[in-house]
Amino acid sequence: MKCEFCSGDTVPRKVRKQHWLEGRLYIVENVDAEVCRGCGERYFHARTLDQIDALIHGEHAVKELLSVEVLSV
């Protein structure tokens, strides 16, 4: 696939994704994505995003809890 930002080629990779759902932030590891070789833009299939939502809504193991600062400018 071609990147819509730089027209570079993408390659399949496993990535860490920041995912917001119902006002909460989740970090999900080992997510399938297409990543641009040129600029690094990441693309996710709708099926993959639906699987993440289902994982979060169901019973799931929590690997780690993180504290995050929220800033405003």
PyMOL Python script that loads the backbone (N, CA, C, O; Angstrom):
from pymol import cmd

cmd.read_pdbstr("""\
ATOM      1  N   MET A   1       0.841  -1.170   0.000  1.00  0.00           N
ATOM      2  CA  MET A   1       0.000   0.000   0.000  1.00  0.00           C
ATOM      3  C   MET A   1       0.890   1.238   0.000  1.00  0.00           C
ATOM      4  O   MET A   1       2.033   1.190   0.455  1.00  0.00           O
ATOM      5  N   LYS A   2       0.362   2.338  -0.510  1.00  0.00           N
ATOM      6  CA  LYS A   2       1.108   3.598  -0.563  1.00  0.00           C
ATOM      7  C   LYS A   2       0.650   4.523   0.557  1.00  0.00           C
ATOM      8  O   LYS A   2      -0.539   4.610   0.861  1.00  0.00           O
ATOM      9  N   CYS A   3       1.601   5.203   1.156  1.00  0.00           N
ATOM     10  CA  CYS A   3       1.306   6.174   2.209  1.00  0.00           C
ATOM     11  C   CYS A   3       0.590   7.374   1.614  1.00  0.00           C
ATOM     12  O   CYS A   3       1.001   7.896   0.578  1.00  0.00           O
ATOM     13  N   GLU A   4      -0.482   7.812   2.268  1.00  0.00           N
ATOM     14  CA  GLU A   4      -1.220   8.973   1.761  1.00  0.00           C
ATOM     15  C   GLU A   4      -0.508  10.294   2.028  1.00  0.00           C
ATOM     16  O   GLU A   4      -0.891  11.321   1.467  1.00  0.00           O
ATOM     17  N   PHE A   5       0.524  10.287   2.876  1.00  0.00           N
ATOM     18  CA  PHE A   5       1.244  11.525   3.194  1.00  0.00           C
ATOM     19  C   PHE A   5       2.479  11.726   2.325  1.00  0.00           C
ATOM     20  O   PHE A   5       2.710  12.823   1.816  1.00  0.00           O
ATOM     21  N   CYS A   6       3.280  10.665   2.150  1.00  0.00           N
ATOM     22  CA  CYS A   6       4.534  10.832   1.410  1.00  0.00           C
ATOM     23  C   CYS A   6       4.643   9.927   0.186  1.00  0.00           C
ATOM     24  O   CYS A   6       5.644   9.966  -0.530  1.00  0.00           O
ATOM     25  N   SER A   7       3.625   9.119  -0.053  1.00  0.00           N
ATOM     26  CA  SER A   7       3.590   8.169  -1.176  1.00  0.00           C
ATOM     27  C   SER A   7       4.622   7.054  -1.052  1.00  0.00           C
ATOM     28  O   SER A   7       4.885   6.346  -2.023  1.00  0.00           O
ATOM     29  N   GLY A   8       5.206   6.890   0.130  1.00  0.00           N
ATOM     30  CA  GLY A   8       6.144   5.797   0.353  1.00  0.00           C
ATOM     31  C   GLY A   8       5.426   4.456   0.450  1.00  0.00           C
ATOM     32  O   GLY A   8       4.209   4.406   0.629  1.00  0.00           O
ATOM     33  N   ASP A   9       6.177   3.384   0.331  1.00  0.00           N
ATOM     34  CA  ASP A   9       5.619   2.046   0.473  1.00  0.00           C
ATOM     35  C   ASP A   9       5.483   1.695   1.945  1.00  0.00           C
ATOM     36  O   ASP A   9       6.279   2.134   2.775  1.00  0.00           O
ATOM     37  N   THR A  10       4.464   0.897   2.263  1.00  0.00           N
ATOM     38  CA  THR A  10       4.280   0.437   3.637  1.00  0.00           C
ATOM     39  C   THR A  10       4.678  -1.024   3.748  1.00  0.00           C
ATOM     40  O   THR A  10       4.660  -1.771   2.769  1.00  0.00           O
ATOM     41  N   VAL A  11       5.035  -1.410   4.952  1.00  0.00           N
ATOM     42  CA  VAL A  11       5.376  -2.799   5.247  1.00  0.00           C
ATOM     43  C   VAL A  11       4.601  -3.230   6.485  1.00  0.00           C
ATOM     44  O   VAL A  11       4.340  -2.417   7.372  1.00  0.00           O
ATOM     45  N   PRO A  12       4.229  -4.518   6.548  1.00  0.00           N
ATOM     46  CA  PRO A  12       3.526  -4.990   7.743  1.00  0.00           C
ATOM     47  C   PRO A  12       4.476  -5.067   8.931  1.00  0.00           C
ATOM     48  O   PRO A  12       5.612  -5.524   8.804  1.00  0.00           O
ATOM     49  N   ARG A  13       3.995  -4.612  10.090  1.00  0.00           N
ATOM     50  CA  ARG A  13       4.789  -4.658  11.322  1.00  0.00           C
ATOM     51  C   ARG A  13       3.862  -4.853  12.502  1.00  0.00           C
ATOM     52  O   ARG A  13       2.656  -4.627  12.405  1.00  0.00           O
ATOM     53  N   LYS A  14       4.431  -5.273  13.612  1.00  0.00           N
ATOM     54  CA  LYS A  14       3.742  -5.303  14.899  1.00  0.00           C
ATOM     55  C   LYS A  14       4.159  -4.032  15.635  1.00  0.00           C
ATOM     56  O   LYS A  14       5.349  -3.740  15.752  1.00  0.00           O
ATOM     57  N   VAL A  15       3.171  -3.272  16.133  1.00  0.00           N
ATOM     58  CA  VAL A  15       3.461  -2.000  16.785  1.00  0.00           C
ATOM     59  C   VAL A  15       2.748  -1.905  18.124  1.00  0.00           C
ATOM     60  O   VAL A  15       1.883  -2.719  18.444  1.00  0.00           O
ATOM     61  N   ARG A  16       3.124  -0.904  18.894  1.00  0.00           N
ATOM     62  CA  ARG A  16       2.420  -0.535  20.132  1.00  0.00           C
ATOM     63  C   ARG A  16       1.477   0.601  19.766  1.00  0.00           C
ATOM     64  O   ARG A  16       1.896   1.610  19.200  1.00  0.00           O
ATOM     65  N   LYS A  17       0.190   0.429  20.095  1.00  0.00           N
ATOM     66  CA  LYS A  17      -0.818   1.414  19.711  1.00  0.00           C
ATOM     67  C   LYS A  17      -1.460   2.050  20.930  1.00  0.00           C
ATOM     68  O   LYS A  17      -1.849   1.363  21.875  1.00  0.00           O
ATOM     69  N   GLN A  18      -1.565   3.376  20.898  1.00  0.00           N
ATOM     70  CA  GLN A  18      -2.322   4.105  21.898  1.00  0.00           C
ATOM     71  C   GLN A  18      -3.765   4.114  21.407  1.00  0.00           C
ATOM     72  O   GLN A  18      -4.040   4.552  20.290  1.00  0.00           O
ATOM     73  N   HIS A  19      -4.680   3.635  22.230  1.00  0.00           N
ATOM     74  CA  HIS A  19      -6.063   3.448  21.784  1.00  0.00           C
ATOM     75  C   HIS A  19      -7.018   4.049  22.803  1.00  0.00           C
ATOM     76  O   HIS A  19      -7.046   3.625  23.958  1.00  0.00           O
ATOM     77  N   TRP A  20      -7.801   5.038  22.378  1.00  0.00           N
ATOM     78  CA  TRP A  20      -8.808   5.652  23.237  1.00  0.00           C
ATOM     79  C   TRP A  20     -10.128   4.941  23.026  1.00  0.00           C
ATOM     80  O   TRP A  20     -10.538   4.711  21.888  1.00  0.00           O
ATOM     81  N   LEU A  21     -10.796   4.591  24.114  1.00  0.00           N
ATOM     82  CA  LEU A  21     -12.119   3.993  24.037  1.00  0.00           C
ATOM     83  C   LEU A  21     -12.932   4.457  25.237  1.00  0.00           C
ATOM     84  O   LEU A  21     -12.534   4.266  26.387  1.00  0.00           O
ATOM     85  N   GLU A  22     -14.072   5.067  24.951  1.00  0.00           N
ATOM     86  CA  GLU A  22     -14.976   5.539  25.996  1.00  0.00           C
ATOM     87  C   GLU A  22     -14.261   6.425  27.028  1.00  0.00           C
ATOM     88  O   GLU A  22     -14.476   6.295  28.233  1.00  0.00           O
ATOM     89  N   GLY A  23     -13.404   7.329  26.522  1.00  0.00           N
ATOM     90  CA  GLY A  23     -12.731   8.290  27.382  1.00  0.00           C
ATOM     91  C   GLY A  23     -11.550   7.754  28.162  1.00  0.00           C
ATOM     92  O   GLY A  23     -11.000   8.458  29.009  1.00  0.00           O
ATOM     93  N   ARG A  24     -11.151   6.527  27.895  1.00  0.00           N
ATOM     94  CA  ARG A  24      -9.998   5.938  28.589  1.00  0.00           C
ATOM     95  C   ARG A  24      -8.914   5.587  27.582  1.00  0.00           C
ATOM     96  O   ARG A  24      -9.201   5.183  26.455  1.00  0.00           O
ATOM     97  N   LEU A  25      -7.668   5.748  28.003  1.00  0.00           N
ATOM     98  CA  LEU A  25      -6.527   5.460  27.143  1.00  0.00           C
ATOM     99  C   LEU A  25      -5.973   4.085  27.466  1.00  0.00           C
ATOM    100  O   LEU A  25      -5.756   3.751  28.631  1.00  0.00           O
ATOM    101  N   TYR A  26      -5.746   3.288  26.430  1.00  0.00           N
ATOM    102  CA  TYR A  26      -5.148   1.956  26.566  1.00  0.00           C
ATOM    103  C   TYR A  26      -3.908   1.907  25.684  1.00  0.00           C
ATOM    104  O   TYR A  26      -3.878   2.519  24.617  1.00  0.00           O
ATOM    105  N   ILE A  27      -2.901   1.194  26.120  1.00  0.00           N
ATOM    106  CA  ILE A  27      -1.721   0.911  25.305  1.00  0.00           C
ATOM    107  C   ILE A  27      -1.801  -0.574  24.966  1.00  0.00           C
ATOM    108  O   ILE A  27      -1.822  -1.421  25.859  1.00  0.00           O
ATOM    109  N   VAL A  28      -1.844  -0.881  23.678  1.00  0.00           N
ATOM    110  CA  VAL A  28      -1.979  -2.266  23.233  1.00  0.00           C
ATOM    111  C   VAL A  28      -0.722  -2.629  22.450  1.00  0.00           C
ATOM    112  O   VAL A  28      -0.351  -1.936  21.503  1.00  0.00           O
ATOM    113  N   GLU A  29      -0.074  -3.715  22.847  1.00  0.00           N
ATOM    114  CA  GLU A  29       1.164  -4.139  22.192  1.00  0.00           C
ATOM    115  C   GLU A  29       0.894  -5.218  21.150  1.00  0.00           C
ATOM    116  O   GLU A  29      -0.135  -5.893  21.184  1.00  0.00           O
ATOM    117  N   ASN A  30       1.826  -5.364  20.237  1.00  0.00           N
ATOM    118  CA  ASN A  30       1.798  -6.409  19.204  1.00  0.00           C
ATOM    119  C   ASN A  30       0.596  -6.297  18.281  1.00  0.00           C
ATOM    120  O   ASN A  30      -0.028  -7.299  17.932  1.00  0.00           O
ATOM    121  N   VAL A  31       0.274  -5.057  17.884  1.00  0.00           N
ATOM    122  CA  VAL A  31      -0.855  -4.805  16.992  1.00  0.00           C
ATOM    123  C   VAL A  31      -0.362  -4.817  15.545  1.00  0.00           C
ATOM    124  O   VAL A  31       0.661  -4.210  15.227  1.00  0.00           O
ATOM    125  N   ASP A  32      -1.097  -5.512  14.669  1.00  0.00           N
ATOM    126  CA  ASP A  32      -0.762  -5.530  13.247  1.00  0.00           C
ATOM    127  C   ASP A  32      -1.027  -4.161  12.640  1.00  0.00           C
ATOM    128  O   ASP A  32      -2.086  -3.571  12.856  1.00  0.00           O
ATOM    129  N   ALA A  33      -0.058  -3.660  11.877  1.00  0.00           N
ATOM    130  CA  ALA A  33      -0.197  -2.364  11.210  1.00  0.00           C
ATOM    131  C   ALA A  33       0.593  -2.385   9.915  1.00  0.00           C
ATOM    132  O   ALA A  33       1.478  -3.218   9.721  1.00  0.00           O
ATOM    133  N   GLU A  34       0.260  -1.459   9.039  1.00  0.00           N
ATOM    134  CA  GLU A  34       1.074  -1.167   7.860  1.00  0.00           C
ATOM    135  C   GLU A  34       1.816   0.119   8.191  1.00  0.00           C
ATOM    136  O   GLU A  34       1.191   1.129   8.512  1.00  0.00           O
ATOM    137  N   VAL A  35       3.148   0.092   8.117  1.00  0.00           N
ATOM    138  CA  VAL A  35       3.968   1.246   8.503  1.00  0.00           C
ATOM    139  C   VAL A  35       4.746   1.736   7.291  1.00  0.00           C
ATOM    140  O   VAL A  35       5.403   0.956   6.602  1.00  0.00           O
ATOM    141  N   CYS A  36       4.663   3.037   7.042  1.00  0.00           N
ATOM    142  CA  CYS A  36       5.357   3.633   5.904  1.00  0.00           C
ATOM    143  C   CYS A  36       6.867   3.604   6.129  1.00  0.00           C
ATOM    144  O   CYS A  36       7.359   3.993   7.188  1.00  0.00           O
ATOM    145  N   ARG A  37       7.579   3.143   5.129  1.00  0.00           N
ATOM    146  CA  ARG A  37       9.050   3.125   5.206  1.00  0.00           C
ATOM    147  C   ARG A  37       9.635   4.525   5.155  1.00  0.00           C
ATOM    148  O   ARG A  37      10.728   4.759   5.670  1.00  0.00           O
ATOM    149  N   GLY A  38       8.920   5.458   4.541  1.00  0.00           N
ATOM    150  CA  GLY A  38       9.439   6.812   4.382  1.00  0.00           C
ATOM    151  C   GLY A  38       9.229   7.685   5.603  1.00  0.00           C
ATOM    152  O   GLY A  38      10.188   8.226   6.153  1.00  0.00           O
ATOM    153  N   CYS A  39       7.973   7.827   6.036  1.00  0.00           N
ATOM    154  CA  CYS A  39       7.679   8.780   7.105  1.00  0.00           C
ATOM    155  C   CYS A  39       7.238   8.132   8.417  1.00  0.00           C
ATOM    156  O   CYS A  39       7.131   8.815   9.436  1.00  0.00           O
ATOM    157  N   GLY A  40       6.981   6.825   8.404  1.00  0.00           N
ATOM    158  CA  GLY A  40       6.605   6.145   9.636  1.00  0.00           C
ATOM    159  C   GLY A  40       5.120   6.169   9.961  1.00  0.00           C
ATOM    160  O   GLY A  40       4.709   5.630  10.989  1.00  0.00           O
ATOM    161  N   GLU A  41       4.303   6.786   9.104  1.00  0.00           N
ATOM    162  CA  GLU A  41       2.854   6.799   9.334  1.00  0.00           C
ATOM    163  C   GLU A  41       2.341   5.363   9.443  1.00  0.00           C
ATOM    164  O   GLU A  41       2.786   4.473   8.719  1.00  0.00           O
ATOM    165  N   ARG A  42       1.393   5.157  10.367  1.00  0.00           N
ATOM    166  CA  ARG A  42       0.878   3.815  10.617  1.00  0.00           C
ATOM    167  C   ARG A  42      -0.580   3.724  10.187  1.00  0.00           C
ATOM    168  O   ARG A  42      -1.362   4.651  10.398  1.00  0.00           O
ATOM    169  N   TYR A  43      -0.932   2.600   9.582  1.00  0.00           N
ATOM    170  CA  TYR A  43      -2.290   2.340   9.128  1.00  0.00           C
ATOM    171  C   TYR A  43      -2.779   1.042   9.764  1.00  0.00           C
ATOM    172  O   TYR A  43      -2.049   0.054   9.845  1.00  0.00           O
ATOM    173  N   PHE A  44      -4.039   1.071  10.214  1.00  0.00           N
ATOM    174  CA  PHE A  44      -4.638  -0.088  10.866  1.00  0.00           C
ATOM    175  C   PHE A  44      -5.903  -0.478  10.115  1.00  0.00           C
ATOM    176  O   PHE A  44      -6.708   0.383   9.760  1.00  0.00           O
ATOM    177  N   HIS A  45      -6.079  -1.761   9.873  1.00  0.00           N
ATOM    178  CA  HIS A  45      -7.298  -2.256   9.246  1.00  0.00           C
ATOM    179  C   HIS A  45      -8.455  -2.118  10.234  1.00  0.00           C
ATOM    180  O   HIS A  45      -8.261  -2.259  11.441  1.00  0.00           O
ATOM    181  N   ALA A  46      -9.643  -1.846   9.731  1.00  0.00           N
ATOM    182  CA  ALA A  46     -10.832  -1.710  10.584  1.00  0.00           C
ATOM    183  C   ALA A  46     -11.040  -2.970  11.415  1.00  0.00           C
ATOM    184  O   ALA A  46     -11.435  -2.882  12.578  1.00  0.00           O
ATOM    185  N   ARG A  47     -10.781  -4.128  10.844  1.00  0.00           N
ATOM    186  CA  ARG A  47     -10.912  -5.406  11.553  1.00  0.00           C
ATOM    187  C   ARG A  47     -10.005  -5.438  12.792  1.00  0.00           C
ATOM    188  O   ARG A  47     -10.405  -5.927  13.848  1.00  0.00           O
ATOM    189  N   THR A  48      -8.794  -4.917  12.651  1.00  0.00           N
ATOM    190  CA  THR A  48      -7.841  -4.878  13.765  1.00  0.00           C
ATOM    191  C   THR A  48      -8.352  -3.961  14.868  1.00  0.00           C
ATOM    192  O   THR A  48      -8.258  -4.299  16.048  1.00  0.00           O
ATOM    193  N   LEU A  49      -8.890  -2.805  14.495  1.00  0.00           N
ATOM    194  CA  LEU A  49      -9.419  -1.862  15.490  1.00  0.00           C
ATOM    195  C   LEU A  49     -10.632  -2.456  16.205  1.00  0.00           C
ATOM    196  O   LEU A  49     -10.796  -2.262  17.409  1.00  0.00           O
ATOM    197  N   ASP A  50     -11.478  -3.173  15.476  1.00  0.00           N
ATOM    198  CA  ASP A  50     -12.623  -3.849  16.094  1.00  0.00           C
ATOM    199  C   ASP A  50     -12.162  -4.916  17.083  1.00  0.00           C
ATOM    200  O   ASP A  50     -12.769  -5.090  18.140  1.00  0.00           O
ATOM    201  N   GLN A  51     -11.088  -5.631  16.741  1.00  0.00           N
ATOM    202  CA  GLN A  51     -10.541  -6.655  17.640  1.00  0.00           C
ATOM    203  C   GLN A  51     -10.007  -6.022  18.923  1.00  0.00           C
ATOM    204  O   GLN A  51     -10.158  -6.595  20.002  1.00  0.00           O
ATOM    205  N   ILE A  52      -9.392  -4.862  18.820  1.00  0.00           N
ATOM    206  CA  ILE A  52      -8.887  -4.161  20.002  1.00  0.00           C
ATOM    207  C   ILE A  52     -10.054  -3.757  20.902  1.00  0.00           C
ATOM    208  O   ILE A  52     -10.002  -3.952  22.116  1.00  0.00           O
ATOM    209  N   ASP A  53     -11.107  -3.194  20.303  1.00  0.00           N
ATOM    210  CA  ASP A  53     -12.290  -2.812  21.085  1.00  0.00           C
ATOM    211  C   ASP A  53     -12.873  -4.020  21.810  1.00  0.00           C
ATOM    212  O   ASP A  53     -13.221  -3.928  22.987  1.00  0.00           O
ATOM    213  N   ALA A  54     -12.981  -5.151  21.115  1.00  0.00           N
ATOM    214  CA  ALA A  54     -13.530  -6.370  21.723  1.00  0.00           C
ATOM    215  C   ALA A  54     -12.630  -6.863  22.852  1.00  0.00           C
ATOM    216  O   ALA A  54     -13.124  -7.312  23.887  1.00  0.00           O
ATOM    217  N   LEU A  55     -11.316  -6.783  22.664  1.00  0.00           N
ATOM    218  CA  LEU A  55     -10.371  -7.187  23.709  1.00  0.00           C
ATOM    219  C   LEU A  55     -10.570  -6.341  24.957  1.00  0.00           C
ATOM    220  O   LEU A  55     -10.605  -6.872  26.067  1.00  0.00           O
ATOM    221  N   ILE A  56     -10.699  -5.043  24.786  1.00  0.00           N
ATOM    222  CA  ILE A  56     -10.861  -4.138  25.915  1.00  0.00           C
ATOM    223  C   ILE A  56     -12.189  -4.384  26.631  1.00  0.00           C
ATOM    224  O   ILE A  56     -12.237  -4.383  27.861  1.00  0.00           O
ATOM    225  N   HIS A  57     -13.261  -4.593  25.874  1.00  0.00           N
ATOM    226  CA  HIS A  57     -14.578  -4.818  26.468  1.00  0.00           C
ATOM    227  C   HIS A  57     -14.683  -6.167  27.179  1.00  0.00           C
ATOM    228  O   HIS A  57     -15.490  -6.320  28.096  1.00  0.00           O
ATOM    229  N   GLY A  58     -13.877  -7.143  26.764  1.00  0.00           N
ATOM    230  CA  GLY A  58     -13.935  -8.469  27.366  1.00  0.00           C
ATOM    231  C   GLY A  58     -12.967  -8.604  28.532  1.00  0.00           C
ATOM    232  O   GLY A  58     -12.316  -7.640  28.935  1.00  0.00           O
ATOM    233  N   GLU A  59     -12.887  -9.797  29.057  1.00  0.00           N
ATOM    234  CA  GLU A  59     -11.901 -10.097  30.095  1.00  0.00           C
ATOM    235  C   GLU A  59     -10.509 -10.063  29.457  1.00  0.00           C
ATOM    236  O   GLU A  59     -10.280 -10.668  28.410  1.00  0.00           O
ATOM    237  N   HIS A  60      -9.600  -9.356  30.095  1.00  0.00           N
ATOM    238  CA  HIS A  60      -8.245  -9.273  29.541  1.00  0.00           C
ATOM    239  C   HIS A  60      -7.237  -9.107  30.676  1.00  0.00           C
ATOM    240  O   HIS A  60      -7.520  -8.503  31.711  1.00  0.00           O
ATOM    241  N   ALA A  61      -6.071  -9.659  30.445  1.00  0.00           N
ATOM    242  CA  ALA A  61      -4.979  -9.509  31.410  1.00  0.00           C
ATOM    243  C   ALA A  61      -4.349  -8.131  31.232  1.00  0.00           C
ATOM    244  O   ALA A  61      -4.193  -7.648  30.111  1.00  0.00           O
ATOM    245  N   VAL A  62      -3.991  -7.509  32.347  1.00  0.00           N
ATOM    246  CA  VAL A  62      -3.312  -6.211  32.314  1.00  0.00           C
ATOM    247  C   VAL A  62      -1.835  -6.455  32.573  1.00  0.00           C
ATOM    248  O   VAL A  62      -1.455  -6.950  33.633  1.00  0.00           O
ATOM    249  N   LYS A  63      -1.008  -6.104  31.599  1.00  0.00           N
ATOM    250  CA  LYS A  63       0.431  -6.311  31.714  1.00  0.00           C
ATOM    251  C   LYS A  63       1.064  -5.306  32.669  1.00  0.00           C
ATOM    252  O   LYS A  63       1.954  -5.653  33.445  1.00  0.00           O
ATOM    253  N   GLU A  64       0.597  -4.055  32.609  1.00  0.00           N
ATOM    254  CA  GLU A  64       1.221  -2.991  33.402  1.00  0.00           C
ATOM    255  C   GLU A  64       0.253  -1.817  33.502  1.00  0.00           C
ATOM    256  O   GLU A  64      -0.499  -1.555  32.563  1.00  0.00           O
ATOM    257  N   LEU A  65       0.263  -1.119  34.611  1.00  0.00           N
ATOM    258  CA  LEU A  65      -0.500   0.128  34.763  1.00  0.00           C
ATOM    259  C   LEU A  65       0.499   1.287  34.760  1.00  0.00           C
ATOM    260  O   LEU A  65       1.528   1.236  35.434  1.00  0.00           O
ATOM    261  N   LEU A  66       0.177   2.341  33.983  1.00  0.00           N
ATOM    262  CA  LEU A  66       1.065   3.490  33.867  1.00  0.00           C
ATOM    263  C   LEU A  66       0.362   4.737  34.370  1.00  0.00           C
ATOM    264  O   LEU A  66      -0.864   4.838  34.318  1.00  0.00           O
ATOM    265  N   SER A  67       1.147   5.679  34.854  1.00  0.00           N
ATOM    266  CA  SER A  67       0.643   6.993  35.234  1.00  0.00           C
ATOM    267  C   SER A  67       1.031   7.961  34.109  1.00  0.00           C
ATOM    268  O   SER A  67       2.167   7.943  33.635  1.00  0.00           O
ATOM    269  N   VAL A  68       0.083   8.803  33.687  1.00  0.00           N
ATOM    270  CA  VAL A  68       0.335   9.697  32.558  1.00  0.00           C
ATOM    271  C   VAL A  68       0.005  11.123  32.941  1.00  0.00           C
ATOM    272  O   VAL A  68      -1.042  11.378  33.537  1.00  0.00           O
ATOM    273  N   GLU A  69       0.884  12.061  32.606  1.00  0.00           N
ATOM    274  CA  GLU A  69       0.607  13.473  32.828  1.00  0.00           C
ATOM    275  C   GLU A  69      -0.206  14.027  31.674  1.00  0.00           C
ATOM    276  O   GLU A  69       0.061  13.709  30.515  1.00  0.00           O
ATOM    277  N   VAL A  70      -1.197  14.854  31.983  1.00  0.00           N
ATOM    278  CA  VAL A  70      -1.992  15.530  30.969  1.00  0.00           C
ATOM    279  C   VAL A  70      -1.713  17.024  31.097  1.00  0.00           C
ATOM    280  O   VAL A  70      -1.880  17.605  32.170  1.00  0.00           O
ATOM    281  N   LEU A  71      -1.288  17.639  29.996  1.00  0.00           N
ATOM    282  CA  LEU A  71      -0.901  19.045  29.997  1.00  0.00           C
ATOM    283  C   LEU A  71      -1.804  19.843  29.072  1.00  0.00           C
ATOM    284  O   LEU A  71      -2.420  19.282  28.166  1.00  0.00           O
ATOM    285  N   SER A  72      -1.885  21.135  29.292  1.00  0.00           N
ATOM    286  CA  SER A  72      -2.623  22.023  28.414  1.00  0.00           C
ATOM    287  C   SER A  72      -1.747  23.240  28.141  1.00  0.00           C
ATOM    288  O   SER A  72      -1.045  23.718  29.032  1.00  0.00           O
ATOM    289  N   VAL A  73      -1.789  23.743  26.899  1.00  0.00           N
ATOM    290  CA  VAL A  73      -1.014  24.938  26.551  1.00  0.00           C
ATOM    291  C   VAL A  73      -1.912  26.114  26.332  1.00  0.00           C
ATOM    292  O   VAL A  73      -1.434  27.208  26.030  1.00  0.00           O
TER     293      VAL A  73
END
""", "prot")
cmd.dss("prot")
cmd.show_as("cartoon", "prot")
cmd.util.cbc("prot")
cmd.orient("prot")
